[in-house]
Every structure is written in C-alpha cells, then in structure tokens.
Amino acid sequence: MTAPSPLAGLVRLAKVSAAARLPFAFARVSGKVAAITPSGITVAGLSPWLKLGDLVSLATHGDAVLAEVIRLEAGEALVKPLAQQEEVALGAAAVPLGPLHFRPHASWKGRLLNALGEPADGGPPLPQGTEAVTLSQEAPAAMSRGVISEKVTTGVRVVDVFTPLCFGQRIGIFAGSGVGKSTLLAMLSRASGFDMVVIALVGERGREVREFVEKVLGDAARNAILVVATGDESPMMRKLAPQLATAIAEYFRDQGQKVLLIMDSVTRYAHACRDIAMAAGEPPVARGFPPSVFSSLPGLLERAGPGPEGQGSITGIYAVLVDGDDHNDPVADTIRGTLDGHIVLSRAIGEQGRYPAVDVQASLSRLAPIAWTAAERAAANDLRRLVARYEDSRDLRALGGYQPGQDEELDRALLLVPRLYGALIQPGDAPPSVDAFADMAEALKRAPAKG
C-alpha cells in the first residue's frame, strides 16, 4: 500500500486545526494573522518558535493555506503563501509546521511532480522512501569532494568536440528566448552513463510542459524525474521547484549514483528569489535584484558537482536566460562565475538554420583538458582557430577584399569551416553521436565545400 506523502499529512492536520481551532499535537503553539498585504501576511505570536524557511499553516473556511516564513521580528513574522492568499482573513489561526521535507523514492522515475512533491501528471500517489530530506541542504565540504576524472558522452557533436563534459561538472547554457535552448537540454538529457536524471522546469508556460515532456523529451521522460512550477504559480513555488529537484538529486547521489540534473531555467529561480526578497523588505542593488539573490544562486549551484569521496556525483546543466541577449547582466555574470563552463547559443547562428546554435568561439568548458585526449585537444584547438579566422574575415570577404592564395591558413579555413558547420547541425530527434571526433573527421574529409 502506498504511503501518503509528508505534505499530505501536513495538509490534513492543517484542515483539522482549521475546523477545530486546535494546535497540531507536535506544535502546541499558535498565533494569528495580524495583517494582509499583496506582498505577504503578518503573523503575530509565533516569532519565538519560527525560523526563516519554516512553514506555517493559516486557517481558512476550507483548506488550510501553507505559507513560508520570509522575515522574522521580535513580535511578528512575515510569511508568504505557497499559493493564493485570498481566503486568509484577519485573525485566522496560524500554526508552525517546521521545515518542509520529502522522502524521495526510486519509483519516482518517469513521474511529473509539482514543487511540493505531489503528483502533477494525474497518476497515483507517490511512494515514499525511508529517508527524509530537506530543501536547504549545504554543499559537501570542499576538501571532502571526489576528484572529477571521467568524461561524459552526451551524443551532441558540437558539445562533445568543443565543450566536453565530465561527470560531476556544472555547466550553463546561456541563451535568449527562442534559440533552441529546450531542445538542446532534451538532447543532453539522453547522455549515456547516468543512473538517474532529474529535470526542473521553472517558470515555463503551462501549455509547454506537456509539449516538452511528450514531444521534446519523448522516451527520455521515462527515465527522468520531472519537477515543474509554471510561470503562473507563485514565486514561492518557483523557488521551491529547483530546490526540490536538487534535493532529489542529492538523495540519489548519496546512494552512489551518477545523477544528471537539468534546470530550465535558473534565471527564473533568481527572479522568484528577487520577488520574495523584495517582499521581505530587501532593497534592490543591481538591476532590481536584492543582495540575497547573489548569495542564493551559488548556494543552489554549489550543491551539484562531485559528492564526498566514495559517493556519486551530480552533473548539473543549467539553462540561463539572458534578457535582451545581454550576456553580462548581473544574474548571468554571477552564474557564469560559479559554474565550470558555459555554452552560448547565438540567435544569429539560429537564424542561419544551424542547430544546435552553439557559438563555438564564446563557449568554454573548464574541464575540457580532463575530457580530451591529447589528439582531441589538438584537433579541437585547431578547429576553433580556423573558425576564428573564418568569422574574422567574413566582412572582408563580403566586400571582395580577399583573393584565395594570399593566406594559407585562411584558405584552409575557407575550405574546412563550412564543412564543419554542416557537420555540427544535429536535429533534436537525430540519433546521438557515438564518437563526435570521428564524425567530424569524416565530414571534413568527404563533405563538399559550401560557399
């Protein structure tokens, strides 16, 4: 028989409390709602028993409303509901519930969850594991982490050649909207060698969730746990979804598994943190973002990576939306400085019909020297140099200012780079590449040159 989720138990207890006006057996204290504003709800009488991040149950005439503590003062606490707050009235009873926790289970693979760990796919209740995990765990100590040493074969040629990944690496996909980010993430989710895949969809359009699962992910969805918080859900839910996905990944990492964690997108997590921080009274300091956002981001991202020696690893792939294609905005800059590399998608490349639209010159994997062999490193650096020569001479060639035979290396770039670009085109439903360097060598040797 399937065990009920811990959250379902909290909600049932909250309903009993709302009806009988009795505190929970384990709480023994209660407060009341003193003020309601669009940014949050003020609760009086509970401050000594609360901590930041704790849940509070607010009584209503129907289901109790769950809220998270976002600010504490001597006589009152500011809480922000996880969902809508219209049903909460002044004077309503408030009961502390402690921190939110979950019990992940291997049978969650292939299921779609909301940010509270409840089924969002219309399926049966989720079986519960034996070990409880909280959302705000600390990253492993720096000197206790294992050493990254093993390459990941993603099957995406442009990634495996120019920005190769290793198990335990964290890399960002930086892109504006509509440049093929979700398709590339789906292709990377099929990478070989992982025991578990966890995907967080944060702030997505509601209509796109089913499309992403059924059409973009396809069969790969059966091997993944998906956590979803759509764009119309509250900032609290959009903040919890990435934290829950990371906590699930940590659970399986601690069991010795190689976990792939994909988050689309971490920027929307930052937006949710901004909304909550400003509701708590923090001032904006950088393009409207409060200071706590820039500490929350490393706190989330550092939880991925190699686990303690002898345990598993979390390979993190994070989508980063760049507003107005500005790759130097404060959030993107903070994330890029925290991760172990960045894959930049270019709108100009996408407009040429070359997908994945990876800008080879702007992309970098800091662990590429570990992933490459000596021959692969030489080949990748040579190709990158030819791409740079080809692109730098584009305007000169367009004006007719270059004649073949004047520069041997540029002549070689003009011959090989168009072939390279053709070989890097890989539709989202194409079979994964087994050996990307062999594919490149074959394409450069046999493909006809293009203009």
N, C-alpha and C positions, 0 to 999 in steps of 0.2 A: 504493500500500500504506500502511495506517495506521501511523503511528509509535507505538511504545509510550510510555506516559506516563513522566515522570521518576520518579514514585513507584514505578511497577512495576519500573523499573531498580534503584532502591534496595533494594526488597524482594528481587529476585533476587540481588543482590550480598550482601545480608544472609544469605540461605539458603546461599550458597556459603561464606561466612565461618563460619556455624554448623556446617556439615558438615566443613570442612577446618581450622577453627580458624586461619584466616589473615586478616590485616587486609585491608581494601579497598586496591586499588592506590593510590588517592588519599589514603588515611587514614594508613597507615604507623605508626599507634599504636593501642594497645588497652588497656583496663582490665578490671576485673572487678567483679561485683556483690558488695558487702560487707554489705548489709543490705536486708531487705524488710519494709515495714510497710504497713498499709492506705492510708496517705496518699502513699506513694511508695517509690522504690527508690534506695538509696545506691550510687553507683558510685565506686570508688577508682582512682586512677592516671591520670585524664583531665583533671583540672581545668585545667592549663595550655593545653590545646587546645580548650577549650569556651567558649562564650558563652551567656548566657541566651537561650532560644528555639531553640537548636540541637537537631537530632535526634541520638539515639543508638540504635544497633541492639544489642539484647540477644539473645544466642544462646539458643536452646531446642532441644529434640529435634526439633521440627517447624519451622514458620515462625518466622523471627526476629520479635521484638517491637520495635516502634518506640516510643520514648519521647522526651519533650521535657524539656530542662533547665529547671528552675524555681528552683534555688538553687545557688550556687557557693561553695565554701570552699577553703582552701588545699590540703587533701589529698583532698577528695572533692566529689562533685556529687550533688545530689538530682534525680532525673528522675521524671517521671510518665508512665506508658504511655498511648498514644493509645487503646488498647483494654484488654482484660483482662490482668492480670499473673499469673494463677495458674500459668502454665507456666514462669515465670522462676525459676531456682534460684540459691542462693548459689554464688558462684564462676563464674557464667556470664560468658563473654566479652562485653565492651562496646566498641563501635567508634563513633567520632564520624562523623557524616554531614554536618555543616554545616546551614545553614538550609534549610527546606522551600521549594521553589519550584515554579511552574507555568508552563505555556505556553498561555495561552488562544487559542481559535480561533473564528472566526465561525460555524463549523458546530456549535458547542455549543448554538446557539439551538434550543429545543424539547427539550433533554435535561435529565435529572434527575441531579445529581451528589451524592456524599457529601462530607463535609468534607475529604477527601483528594484531591478532584478526580477520583475514579473514578466510572464509570457506576453509578447506583443504580436504573436503570429497566429493567435486563435487556437493554439494547441493545448494539450493537457498541462496541469500544474508541473512545475519543475521539481524533479527530485532534489533533495538537499543532502549535501555532504556532511561529514562529521566535524570538519574544522571550520570555525568562524573566522572571517577576515574582515577587517575594517577598510574604509576607503582611503584614509590618510596615513599610509604607512611610510616609513622612512626608507630611502635607498640604502642598499648594502654599504657598509663601510668601505672606503676607497681601497685600503690595503688587503681587504678580505676577498675582493672580487677575483674571479678567474681571469686568465690571460686570453685575449682573443687570438685565435690562430687558424681557424678553419673557414674556407671560402664557401659562400652560398652561390649556387647556380640558380639564377632567377628565371632563365629562359628568355629574357628580354635582351636582345642583342646589344642595343646601344648602352644598356646598363652594365652588362657583363664585360663589355670591352672597355668603356671609358670611366665608369663609376662603379666598379665591382664592390659587392658587399660581403661581409663576413658575419658569421653567427655571433650575435651579441652587439652588433653595430646599431647605431641610431642615425638615420638619415632623413632629411626633409625633402619633399617635393614642392618647390616654390612655383606658384603659377597664379595668373589671374583667372577670372571665371571663363569657362568655355574653351579651355585649351587642351582638353583631354586628360585632365588630372584623374578623374574617377576611373576611366578606362585603364590608365597605366597602373593605378592601385590594384584593380582587379587582376591584371596580368601578373603583378608581383605577388598577389595572394596565392598563386599557383606554384610558387617557388618550391623546389624539391628539398627534402631533408628535414622538414619541420614536423614535430609531433602534434602541435596544436596551433590553430590560427584564431586570433581574437580581433574582431573588427569593430571599431566605434564610429558610428555615423552621427555627427554632431551638427545640429542646425540645418539639416537637409530639408528640402521641400518635401512635404508629405507625399505628394504623388510620385516622387522619385525613389522612395525607399523600396517599394515593391519592384520597380523597374530595375534598380541597382541589383537587388537580390536575385531576381529571376532571369534578367537578360544580360546584365553586365557580369555578375559573378557566375551565374549558371551553376554547373555542377560543383564548382568550388565552394558554394554556400553550404553544402552538406558536411564539409569538413571544418566549418568555422562556427564560432560563437559570435553573434552579432548583437551589439548594444546600440540602441537607437534613441535619440532625442531630437525630434523635428524642430524646425525653426519657429513654429507657433507655440512650443512649450515654454515654460517659464525659464528664466536664467538659472534657477536652482537645478532644474532637470538637465539643462545643457552643461552645467558644471559637473553634475554627478556622473553623467554618462562616460566621459573619458576616465574619471577616477575609478568607476566600477570596472571598465574594460581593463585598466592597468592592474587593478587588484586581482581580477580573474587570471590575467597573465602571470602575475607574481605567484599565485597559488600553484599553477601548473609548473612554473619554473622551479619552485621549491621541491617539487616531486622529481626533479631531474630531467624535465622535458625541455626540448628546444621549441620555444614559442615565438611565433611571428605576430607582432602587434601592429595593426594598421589603424591609423586615426585620421578621419576626414571630417572636419579639419581642426587642428589645434588652434587656429586663429579664432574660430567661433567659441572655443573654450575660453580664450583670452577675452573675447567680447562679453561672455557671460560673467567672468570674474570681474570685469570692469563694472558691469551693471550692479552687481552685488556690492562691490566695494564702495561705489558712489552712494548706494542706498544706505550704507553704514556710515557715511559721512566723510569718506576719504576725499581729499582734493585731487583733481587731475593734474598731472605733472608733465606728461609727454603725449601730445596729440590726443588729449582727453583720457588717457589711461592713468589710473592712480598707481602709486608706488607698489602696492601689494601684488599687482598683476605681474610685475617683473621679478618677483620672488616666487610666485605661484608656478610660473612656467618652468624654471629649472627644477623646482620641486617635483613636478609631474614627470618631466622628461628624464631626469636622473634615475628614476625608478626602473627604467628599462636598461638594457645592457647585460653584461655577463653577471651571473649570480655569484654567491660565495663559492669559493673553491670546492669542487666536487658536486655542485648542483648544476641546474640547467642554465639557460640564458633566455633573454628576451631581445629579439631583433626588432627594433622599432622603426616603422616607416610612417612619417608624419606629413600629411598634406598641409601646406601653409598658403593661405590666400593672401595675395599681395594687392592691396587696394590701389586701383588705378595703375596696375603694373609697376608700382613703386617698390622695388626690392630692398629699399633701405629704410622702410618705415620702422618705428621702434620695436614693434612686436616681431616682425620678420628678422630684424637685426639681432634681437635677443635670442630667438630660436636658432638662428644660424650659428651664433657663437657657442651655443650649448651642444649642438649635435655634432656627429662625426662625419659630416659631409652634407652636400646639398645638390639636388638635381633640379635644374632650372628649365621650365617649359617656356618656350617662346611663342608668342602669338604670331609673329612674322613667319616662323617656320611652319606653324599650323596652317597659316593661310596659303602656303605653298603646297599643302596636301601631304606633308611629310609627318607621319605619326608613328610612334610617339614623338612629340615636338620638342625633343630634348636639345637644348643649346649646349653643344659639346664643350665650347670654349668657356662657358660660365659655370659649368658643373664640375664638382670635385668630390672625390671620396678620400677621406683622410686615412683610410685603412687599405687603400689600393695596393701599396707596396707589400702588404701581407698576402693579399689575394692573388696578385700577379706572380707568374714565374718570371725569370729574367728575360726570356724571349718575349713573353707577353708584354712586359713593361716597355721593352724597346719598340715593339710594334705599335702599342697604344700611343706612346710619346711621338713616334714618327707620324702617325695618322693625325694626331692633334696638331702637330706643327704644320702639316700640309693643309689642314682645314683653316688654320690661322692665315696662311699665305693666300689661300683661295679667297677667303672673305675680305681680307685687307685690300686685295686687288680688284674687288668687284666694281667699284666706281671707275677705276682706271680702264678696265676692260670695256665697260659700258660706253665709255667715251671714245673707244677705239685707240687708246693711247698705248696699248701693248701689242707687240708682234711676237709670235712664237719664235723661240730660239735665242732670245735675249737673256733669259734667266732659266737655268736648268731646273732648279727646284720648283719654280713657279710653273714651268711646263709640266713637270711631274704632278704638281697639284691639280692643274687643269685637266690632266688625264684621269687621275685616280679619284679625286674628291666627288665628282658627280656619280661615279660608280659606288663610292662609299655611301653617299646619301641614299641611293636607290636600295642598297643592301640593308640599311638601317630601318627602312619602312617595314613595319610589322603590325598588321591589323590586330585588334583586340581578341579576335576569335582564332587567330593563327596558332598552329602548334608551337609549343615552346622550343627554343633553340637548345640543342644538347651541347654544342661546342660553338660558342659565338665567334671565337677567333678563327676557327676552321671555316665557318660560313663567310667571314669577311675575306679571308684569303682566297676562297673560291670565287667570290663575287668580283674582287679586284683583278683576278686573273682572266676571267671569262666574260664578264658583263661588258656590253658595248658602251663606249663613252657617250655621254649626252652633252648637249651644247652648254 
